[in-house]
């Protein structure tokens, strides 16, 4: 009876910690996936001396032009410079949608373009990651004009940017 009671107490204390651990791992995996693809896109732009774009979308729909990256994204060589994927442009990588994660970019950076010199023109941009825990646990990737990508917390994120979890 004592062993059963102790097991129940440990289970009651351990389940919330395990759920938090799982949520942290999902958040890290999503950030790692996009960070890796952005770094890869920059490398491909430099290596092949061409513009490379990372945009939210799929092979079926192409670049969606939306701010929501949670449905997946494409990494492709932008041969005609229109920041939109066409069938003749090589796709280097694609990522399917990520469940239980809301990923948004600002309206000024619906897609990220890397030039052959490695820079990412436009304003510094950030892509935010949010889950059911809300803005308190949100994170972001910041892309500088030089094309460097860094990770950061997102304390300024507003509650509506975590929908559908708000």
Biotite code that builds the C-alpha atoms (Angstrom):
import biotite.structure as struc

atoms = struc.array([
    struc.Atom([0.000, 0.000, 0.000], chain_id="A", res_id=1, res_name="UNK", atom_name="CA", element="C"),
    struc.Atom([2.870, 2.373, 0.852], chain_id="A", res_id=2, res_name="UNK", atom_name="CA", element="C"),
    struc.Atom([4.580, 1.658, -2.476], chain_id="A", res_id=3, res_name="UNK", atom_name="CA", element="C"),
    struc.Atom([1.344, 2.297, -4.317], chain_id="A", res_id=4, res_name="UNK", atom_name="CA", element="C"),
    struc.Atom([0.827, 5.599, -2.479], chain_id="A", res_id=5, res_name="UNK", atom_name="CA", element="C"),
    struc.Atom([4.389, 6.738, -3.183], chain_id="A", res_id=6, res_name="UNK", atom_name="CA", element="C"),
    struc.Atom([4.014, 5.767, -6.838], chain_id="A", res_id=7, res_name="UNK", atom_name="CA", element="C"),
    struc.Atom([0.811, 7.794, -7.120], chain_id="A", res_id=8, res_name="UNK", atom_name="CA", element="C"),
    struc.Atom([2.477, 10.849, -5.528], chain_id="A", res_id=9, res_name="UNK", atom_name="CA", element="C"),
    struc.Atom([5.474, 10.613, -7.844], chain_id="A", res_id=10, res_name="UNK", atom_name="CA", element="C"),
    struc.Atom([3.178, 10.233, -10.838], chain_id="A", res_id=11, res_name="UNK", atom_name="CA", element="C"),
    struc.Atom([1.133, 13.280, -9.828], chain_id="A", res_id=12, res_name="UNK", atom_name="CA", element="C"),
    struc.Atom([4.313, 15.353, -9.469], chain_id="A", res_id=13, res_name="UNK", atom_name="CA", element="C"),
    struc.Atom([6.023, 13.962, -12.559], chain_id="A", res_id=14, res_name="UNK", atom_name="CA", element="C"),
    struc.Atom([3.330, 14.287, -15.225], chain_id="A", res_id=15, res_name="UNK", atom_name="CA", element="C"),
    struc.Atom([3.331, 18.127, -15.398], chain_id="A", res_id=16, res_name="UNK", atom_name="CA", element="C"),
    struc.Atom([7.119, 18.173, -15.573], chain_id="A", res_id=17, res_name="UNK", atom_name="CA", element="C"),
    struc.Atom([7.063, 15.595, -18.357], chain_id="A", res_id=18, res_name="UNK", atom_name="CA", element="C"),
    struc.Atom([4.465, 17.609, -20.301], chain_id="A", res_id=19, res_name="UNK", atom_name="CA", element="C"),
    struc.Atom([6.617, 20.746, -20.008], chain_id="A", res_id=20, res_name="UNK", atom_name="CA", element="C"),
    struc.Atom([9.649, 18.793, -21.168], chain_id="A", res_id=21, res_name="UNK", atom_name="CA", element="C"),
    struc.Atom([7.732, 17.529, -24.222], chain_id="A", res_id=22, res_name="UNK", atom_name="CA", element="C"),
    struc.Atom([6.530, 21.040, -25.100], chain_id="A", res_id=23, res_name="UNK", atom_name="CA", element="C"),
    struc.Atom([10.092, 22.379, -24.809], chain_id="A", res_id=24, res_name="UNK", atom_name="CA", element="C"),
    struc.Atom([11.351, 19.611, -27.100], chain_id="A", res_id=25, res_name="UNK", atom_name="CA", element="C"),
    struc.Atom([8.680, 20.333, -29.739], chain_id="A", res_id=26, res_name="UNK", atom_name="CA", element="C"),
    struc.Atom([9.517, 24.046, -29.615], chain_id="A", res_id=27, res_name="UNK", atom_name="CA", element="C"),
    struc.Atom([13.253, 23.327, -29.951], chain_id="A", res_id=28, res_name="UNK", atom_name="CA", element="C"),
    struc.Atom([12.661, 20.944, -32.854], chain_id="A", res_id=29, res_name="UNK", atom_name="CA", element="C"),
    struc.Atom([10.588, 23.527, -34.753], chain_id="A", res_id=30, res_name="UNK", atom_name="CA", element="C"),
    struc.Atom([13.131, 26.299, -34.179], chain_id="A", res_id=31, res_name="UNK", atom_name="CA", element="C"),
    struc.Atom([16.010, 24.003, -35.120], chain_id="A", res_id=32, res_name="UNK", atom_name="CA", element="C"),
    struc.Atom([14.281, 22.953, -38.346], chain_id="A", res_id=33, res_name="UNK", atom_name="CA", element="C"),
    struc.Atom([13.691, 26.498, -39.589], chain_id="A", res_id=34, res_name="UNK", atom_name="CA", element="C"),
    struc.Atom([17.079, 27.758, -38.346], chain_id="A", res_id=35, res_name="UNK", atom_name="CA", element="C"),
    struc.Atom([18.816, 24.922, -40.200], chain_id="A", res_id=36, res_name="UNK", atom_name="CA", element="C"),
    struc.Atom([16.881, 25.608, -43.392], chain_id="A", res_id=37, res_name="UNK", atom_name="CA", element="C"),
    struc.Atom([17.629, 29.346, -43.250], chain_id="A", res_id=38, res_name="UNK", atom_name="CA", element="C"),
    struc.Atom([21.353, 28.658, -42.755], chain_id="A", res_id=39, res_name="UNK", atom_name="CA", element="C"),
    struc.Atom([21.250, 26.116, -45.586], chain_id="A", res_id=40, res_name="UNK", atom_name="CA", element="C"),
    struc.Atom([19.519, 28.628, -47.885], chain_id="A", res_id=41, res_name="UNK", atom_name="CA", element="C"),
    struc.Atom([22.199, 31.238, -47.169], chain_id="A", res_id=42, res_name="UNK", atom_name="CA", element="C"),
    struc.Atom([24.919, 28.674, -47.856], chain_id="A", res_id=43, res_name="UNK", atom_name="CA", element="C"),
    struc.Atom([23.281, 27.643, -51.160], chain_id="A", res_id=44, res_name="UNK", atom_name="CA", element="C"),
    struc.Atom([23.002, 31.280, -52.265], chain_id="A", res_id=45, res_name="UNK", atom_name="CA", element="C"),
    struc.Atom([26.711, 31.820, -51.666], chain_id="A", res_id=46, res_name="UNK", atom_name="CA", element="C"),
    struc.Atom([27.768, 28.457, -53.076], chain_id="A", res_id=47, res_name="UNK", atom_name="CA", element="C"),
    struc.Atom([25.806, 28.669, -56.329], chain_id="A", res_id=48, res_name="UNK", atom_name="CA", element="C"),
    struc.Atom([25.943, 32.469, -56.730], chain_id="A", res_id=49, res_name="UNK", atom_name="CA", element="C"),
    struc.Atom([22.167, 32.764, -57.003], chain_id="A", res_id=50, res_name="UNK", atom_name="CA", element="C"),
    struc.Atom([19.211, 34.094, -55.026], chain_id="A", res_id=51, res_name="UNK", atom_name="CA", element="C"),
    struc.Atom([17.702, 31.520, -52.673], chain_id="A", res_id=52, res_name="UNK", atom_name="CA", element="C"),
    struc.Atom([14.308, 32.050, -51.042], chain_id="A", res_id=53, res_name="UNK", atom_name="CA", element="C"),
    struc.Atom([12.694, 30.501, -47.979], chain_id="A", res_id=54, res_name="UNK", atom_name="CA", element="C"),
    struc.Atom([8.932, 31.013, -47.934], chain_id="A", res_id=55, res_name="UNK", atom_name="CA", element="C"),
    struc.Atom([5.884, 29.543, -46.227], chain_id="A", res_id=56, res_name="UNK", atom_name="CA", element="C"),
    struc.Atom([4.176, 27.080, -48.555], chain_id="A", res_id=57, res_name="UNK", atom_name="CA", element="C"),
    struc.Atom([4.205, 23.608, -50.085], chain_id="A", res_id=58, res_name="UNK", atom_name="CA", element="C"),
    struc.Atom([5.058, 22.053, -53.430], chain_id="A", res_id=59, res_name="UNK", atom_name="CA", element="C"),
    struc.Atom([1.326, 21.924, -54.204], chain_id="A", res_id=60, res_name="UNK", atom_name="CA", element="C"),
    struc.Atom([0.592, 25.572, -53.427], chain_id="A", res_id=61, res_name="UNK", atom_name="CA", element="C"),
    struc.Atom([4.003, 27.202, -53.912], chain_id="A", res_id=62, res_name="UNK", atom_name="CA", element="C"),
    struc.Atom([4.749, 30.237, -51.744], chain_id="A", res_id=63, res_name="UNK", atom_name="CA", element="C"),
    struc.Atom([1.497, 31.191, -50.052], chain_id="A", res_id=64, res_name="UNK", atom_name="CA", element="C"),
    struc.Atom([2.398, 34.802, -49.294], chain_id="A", res_id=65, res_name="UNK", atom_name="CA", element="C"),
    struc.Atom([0.835, 34.368, -45.858], chain_id="A", res_id=66, res_name="UNK", atom_name="CA", element="C"),
    struc.Atom([2.450, 35.167, -42.530], chain_id="A", res_id=67, res_name="UNK", atom_name="CA", element="C"),
    struc.Atom([1.789, 31.646, -41.223], chain_id="A", res_id=68, res_name="UNK", atom_name="CA", element="C"),
    struc.Atom([4.798, 29.332, -41.527], chain_id="A", res_id=69, res_name="UNK", atom_name="CA", element="C"),
    struc.Atom([3.195, 26.558, -39.443], chain_id="A", res_id=70, res_name="UNK", atom_name="CA", element="C"),
    struc.Atom([1.865, 24.758, -42.527], chain_id="A", res_id=71, res_name="UNK", atom_name="CA", element="C"),
    struc.Atom([5.408, 24.235, -43.828], chain_id="A", res_id=72, res_name="UNK", atom_name="CA", element="C"),
    struc.Atom([7.963, 26.041, -45.976], chain_id="A", res_id=73, res_name="UNK", atom_name="CA", element="C"),
    struc.Atom([10.092, 25.734, -49.095], chain_id="A", res_id=74, res_name="UNK", atom_name="CA", element="C"),
    struc.Atom([13.755, 26.501, -49.802], chain_id="A", res_id=75, res_name="UNK", atom_name="CA", element="C"),
    struc.Atom([14.370, 27.089, -53.504], chain_id="A", res_id=76, res_name="UNK", atom_name="CA", element="C"),
    struc.Atom([16.612, 28.878, -55.997], chain_id="A", res_id=77, res_name="UNK", atom_name="CA", element="C"),
    struc.Atom([14.740, 31.933, -57.280], chain_id="A", res_id=78, res_name="UNK", atom_name="CA", element="C"),
    struc.Atom([15.946, 31.986, -60.881], chain_id="A", res_id=79, res_name="UNK", atom_name="CA", element="C"),
    struc.Atom([13.602, 34.758, -62.074], chain_id="A", res_id=80, res_name="UNK", atom_name="CA", element="C"),
    struc.Atom([13.798, 36.947, -58.936], chain_id="A", res_id=81, res_name="UNK", atom_name="CA", element="C"),
    struc.Atom([10.059, 37.075, -58.202], chain_id="A", res_id=82, res_name="UNK", atom_name="CA", element="C"),
    struc.Atom([10.306, 35.441, -54.731], chain_id="A", res_id=83, res_name="UNK", atom_name="CA", element="C"),
    struc.Atom([7.692, 32.886, -55.789], chain_id="A", res_id=84, res_name="UNK", atom_name="CA", element="C"),
    struc.Atom([8.361, 29.242, -56.638], chain_id="A", res_id=85, res_name="UNK", atom_name="CA", element="C"),
    struc.Atom([7.651, 27.926, -60.143], chain_id="A", res_id=86, res_name="UNK", atom_name="CA", element="C"),
    struc.Atom([8.012, 24.316, -61.297], chain_id="A", res_id=87, res_name="UNK", atom_name="CA", element="C"),
    struc.Atom([11.294, 24.952, -63.135], chain_id="A", res_id=88, res_name="UNK", atom_name="CA", element="C"),
    struc.Atom([13.040, 26.408, -60.073], chain_id="A", res_id=89, res_name="UNK", atom_name="CA", element="C"),
    struc.Atom([14.967, 23.808, -58.054], chain_id="A", res_id=90, res_name="UNK", atom_name="CA", element="C"),
    struc.Atom([13.639, 23.079, -54.571], chain_id="A", res_id=91, res_name="UNK", atom_name="CA", element="C"),
    struc.Atom([16.501, 22.412, -52.174], chain_id="A", res_id=92, res_name="UNK", atom_name="CA", element="C"),
    struc.Atom([14.421, 21.546, -49.127], chain_id="A", res_id=93, res_name="UNK", atom_name="CA", element="C"),
    struc.Atom([10.845, 21.473, -47.933], chain_id="A", res_id=94, res_name="UNK", atom_name="CA", element="C"),
    struc.Atom([9.338, 21.137, -44.497], chain_id="A", res_id=95, res_name="UNK", atom_name="CA", element="C"),
    struc.Atom([5.820, 19.821, -43.892], chain_id="A", res_id=96, res_name="UNK", atom_name="CA", element="C"),
    struc.Atom([3.490, 21.491, -41.429], chain_id="A", res_id=97, res_name="UNK", atom_name="CA", element="C"),
    struc.Atom([4.298, 21.381, -37.739], chain_id="A", res_id=98, res_name="UNK", atom_name="CA", element="C"),
    struc.Atom([1.518, 20.326, -35.396], chain_id="A", res_id=99, res_name="UNK", atom_name="CA", element="C"),
    struc.Atom([0.850, 22.136, -32.128], chain_id="A", res_id=100, res_name="UNK", atom_name="CA", element="C"),
    struc.Atom([2.947, 25.135, -33.203], chain_id="A", res_id=101, res_name="UNK", atom_name="CA", element="C"),
    struc.Atom([2.056, 28.618, -34.412], chain_id="A", res_id=102, res_name="UNK", atom_name="CA", element="C"),
    struc.Atom([4.828, 30.175, -36.518], chain_id="A", res_id=103, res_name="UNK", atom_name="CA", element="C"),
    struc.Atom([4.427, 33.751, -37.808], chain_id="A", res_id=104, res_name="UNK", atom_name="CA", element="C"),
    struc.Atom([6.548, 36.282, -39.646], chain_id="A", res_id=105, res_name="UNK", atom_name="CA", element="C"),
    struc.Atom([5.901, 40.028, -39.787], chain_id="A", res_id=106, res_name="UNK", atom_name="CA", element="C"),
    struc.Atom([4.077, 41.496, -42.793], chain_id="A", res_id=107, res_name="UNK", atom_name="CA", element="C"),
    struc.Atom([7.367, 43.033, -43.961], chain_id="A", res_id=108, res_name="UNK", atom_name="CA", element="C"),
    struc.Atom([9.059, 39.602, -44.278], chain_id="A", res_id=109, res_name="UNK", atom_name="CA", element="C"),
    struc.Atom([6.600, 37.151, -45.835], chain_id="A", res_id=110, res_name="UNK", atom_name="CA", element="C"),
    struc.Atom([9.584, 35.346, -47.373], chain_id="A", res_id=111, res_name="UNK", atom_name="CA", element="C"),
    struc.Atom([13.321, 35.468, -46.736], chain_id="A", res_id=112, res_name="UNK", atom_name="CA", element="C"),
    struc.Atom([15.618, 35.992, -49.728], chain_id="A", res_id=113, res_name="UNK", atom_name="CA", element="C"),
    struc.Atom([19.361, 35.412, -49.558], chain_id="A", res_id=114, res_name="UNK", atom_name="CA", element="C"),
    struc.Atom([21.568, 37.080, -52.167], chain_id="A", res_id=115, res_name="UNK", atom_name="CA", element="C"),
    struc.Atom([24.747, 35.473, -53.547], chain_id="A", res_id=116, res_name="UNK", atom_name="CA", element="C"),
    struc.Atom([26.820, 37.490, -51.045], chain_id="A", res_id=117, res_name="UNK", atom_name="CA", element="C"),
    struc.Atom([24.857, 35.895, -48.152], chain_id="A", res_id=118, res_name="UNK", atom_name="CA", element="C"),
    struc.Atom([22.890, 38.983, -47.215], chain_id="A", res_id=119, res_name="UNK", atom_name="CA", element="C"),
    struc.Atom([19.129, 39.014, -46.632], chain_id="A", res_id=120, res_name="UNK", atom_name="CA", element="C"),
    struc.Atom([17.867, 42.375, -47.931], chain_id="A", res_id=121, res_name="UNK", atom_name="CA", element="C"),
    struc.Atom([15.060, 44.288, -46.308], chain_id="A", res_id=122, res_name="UNK", atom_name="CA", element="C"),
    struc.Atom([14.467, 45.105, -42.694], chain_id="A", res_id=123, res_name="UNK", atom_name="CA", element="C"),
    struc.Atom([15.671, 42.874, -39.914], chain_id="A", res_id=124, res_name="UNK", atom_name="CA", element="C"),
    struc.Atom([12.959, 40.288, -39.510], chain_id="A", res_id=125, res_name="UNK", atom_name="CA", element="C"),
    struc.Atom([11.870, 37.825, -36.898], chain_id="A", res_id=126, res_name="UNK", atom_name="CA", element="C"),
    struc.Atom([9.825, 34.666, -37.123], chain_id="A", res_id=127, res_name="UNK", atom_name="CA", element="C"),
    struc.Atom([8.015, 33.827, -33.891], chain_id="A", res_id=128, res_name="UNK", atom_name="CA", element="C"),
    struc.Atom([7.184, 30.394, -32.513], chain_id="A", res_id=129, res_name="UNK", atom_name="CA", element="C"),
    struc.Atom([4.329, 29.911, -30.069], chain_id="A", res_id=130, res_name="UNK", atom_name="CA", element="C"),
    struc.Atom([2.518, 26.895, -28.632], chain_id="A", res_id=131, res_name="UNK", atom_name="CA", element="C"),
    struc.Atom([-0.303, 26.221, -26.191], chain_id="A", res_id=132, res_name="UNK", atom_name="CA", element="C"),
    struc.Atom([1.708, 27.791, -23.340], chain_id="A", res_id=133, res_name="UNK", atom_name="CA", element="C"),
    struc.Atom([1.234, 31.272, -24.829], chain_id="A", res_id=134, res_name="UNK", atom_name="CA", element="C"),
    struc.Atom([3.546, 34.281, -25.234], chain_id="A", res_id=135, res_name="UNK", atom_name="CA", element="C"),
    struc.Atom([5.413, 33.629, -21.974], chain_id="A", res_id=136, res_name="UNK", atom_name="CA", element="C"),
    struc.Atom([7.159, 30.639, -23.598], chain_id="A", res_id=137, res_name="UNK", atom_name="CA", element="C"),
    struc.Atom([7.332, 32.032, -27.144], chain_id="A", res_id=138, res_name="UNK", atom_name="CA", element="C"),
    struc.Atom([10.638, 32.140, -29.013], chain_id="A", res_id=139, res_name="UNK", atom_name="CA", element="C"),
    struc.Atom([11.836, 33.724, -32.253], chain_id="A", res_id=140, res_name="UNK", atom_name="CA", element="C"),
    struc.Atom([14.462, 33.571, -34.948], chain_id="A", res_id=141, res_name="UNK", atom_name="CA", element="C"),
    struc.Atom([15.901, 36.953, -35.925], chain_id="A", res_id=142, res_name="UNK", atom_name="CA", element="C"),
    struc.Atom([17.296, 37.370, -39.443], chain_id="A", res_id=143, res_name="UNK", atom_name="CA", element="C"),
    struc.Atom([19.643, 40.323, -39.917], chain_id="A", res_id=144, res_name="UNK", atom_name="CA", element="C"),
    struc.Atom([20.312, 42.202, -43.160], chain_id="A", res_id=145, res_name="UNK", atom_name="CA", element="C"),
    struc.Atom([23.674, 40.452, -43.280], chain_id="A", res_id=146, res_name="UNK", atom_name="CA", element="C"),
    struc.Atom([21.838, 37.112, -43.427], chain_id="A", res_id=147, res_name="UNK", atom_name="CA", element="C"),
    struc.Atom([22.813, 35.973, -39.961], chain_id="A", res_id=148, res_name="UNK", atom_name="CA", element="C"),
    struc.Atom([20.189, 34.066, -38.009], chain_id="A", res_id=149, res_name="UNK", atom_name="CA", element="C"),
    struc.Atom([20.015, 34.064, -34.223], chain_id="A", res_id=150, res_name="UNK", atom_name="CA", element="C"),
    struc.Atom([17.594, 32.747, -31.625], chain_id="A", res_id=151, res_name="UNK", atom_name="CA", element="C"),
    struc.Atom([15.922, 34.853, -28.984], chain_id="A", res_id=152, res_name="UNK", atom_name="CA", element="C"),
    struc.Atom([12.996, 34.961, -26.601], chain_id="A", res_id=153, res_name="UNK", atom_name="CA", element="C"),
    struc.Atom([9.844, 36.771, -27.681], chain_id="A", res_id=154, res_name="UNK", atom_name="CA", element="C"),
    struc.Atom([8.520, 38.530, -24.561], chain_id="A", res_id=155, res_name="UNK", atom_name="CA", element="C"),
    struc.Atom([6.844, 41.259, -26.635], chain_id="A", res_id=156, res_name="UNK", atom_name="CA", element="C"),
    struc.Atom([4.642, 38.771, -28.516], chain_id="A", res_id=157, res_name="UNK", atom_name="CA", element="C"),
    struc.Atom([0.963, 39.565, -28.181], chain_id="A", res_id=158, res_name="UNK", atom_name="CA", element="C"),
    struc.Atom([-1.595, 36.957, -27.201], chain_id="A", res_id=159, res_name="UNK", atom_name="CA", element="C"),
    struc.Atom([-3.395, 36.988, -30.575], chain_id="A", res_id=160, res_name="UNK", atom_name="CA", element="C"),
    struc.Atom([-0.183, 35.848, -32.300], chain_id="A", res_id=161, res_name="UNK", atom_name="CA", element="C"),
    struc.Atom([-0.402, 32.577, -30.399], chain_id="A", res_id=162, res_name="UNK", atom_name="CA", element="C"),
    struc.Atom([-3.829, 31.720, -31.800], chain_id="A", res_id=163, res_name="UNK", atom_name="CA", element="C"),
    struc.Atom([-5.359, 29.176, -32.106], chain_id="A", res_id=164, res_name="UNK", atom_name="CA", element="C"),
    struc.Atom([-3.961, 28.535, -28.634], chain_id="A", res_id=165, res_name="UNK", atom_name="CA", element="C"),
    struc.Atom([-4.991, 31.813, -26.997], chain_id="A", res_id=166, res_name="UNK", atom_name="CA", element="C"),
])
